[in-house]
Amino acid sequence: MSEVEQIEDRIQRLSPEELGTLRGWFAEFDAQVWDRQIEADSKAGKLNHLVEKSMAEHKAGKSSPL
């Protein structure tokens, strides 16, 4: 049995309370992983094209105030 299968099996055995705790922990963990990836992509310039496109659309009057 793979490690992932073992984890899946353990998750299926959790009580509703434990499952709720796991969900909260995983949501926070996943958000932190996402934040680190976005930060790394930003520092590497991988998001520059999106910034340039949005700025061009704004200058062309295609945006609205939030």
LINQUI-V147976 format. One record per residue. N is the residue number from 1. OMEGA is omega in whole degrees, -180 to 180 (none if undefined). Layout:
# LINQUI-V147976
n & omega
N & OMEGA
N & OMEGA
This chain:
# LINQUI-V147976
n & omega
1 & 180
2 & 179
3 & 179
4 & 178
5 & 177
6 & 179
7 & 178
8 & 180
9 & 179
10 & 180
11 & 180
12 & -179
13 & -178
14 & 173
15 & 177
16 & 179
17 & 179
18 & 179
19 & 176
20 & 177
21 & 178
22 & 179
23 & 180
24 & 179
25 & -176
26 & 178
27 & 179
28 & 178
29 & -178
30 & 178
31 & 179
32 & 177
33 & 179
34 & 180
35 & 179
36 & 180
37 & 178
38 & 179
39 & 179
40 & 179
41 & 179
42 & 180
43 & -179
44 & 179
45 & -177
46 & -179
47 & -176
48 & -179
49 & 178
50 & 178
51 & -180
52 & 179
53 & -178
54 & 178
55 & 178
56 & 179
57 & 178
58 & 179
59 & 179
60 & 178
61 & -177
62 & 179
63 & 178
64 & 179
65 & 177
66 & none
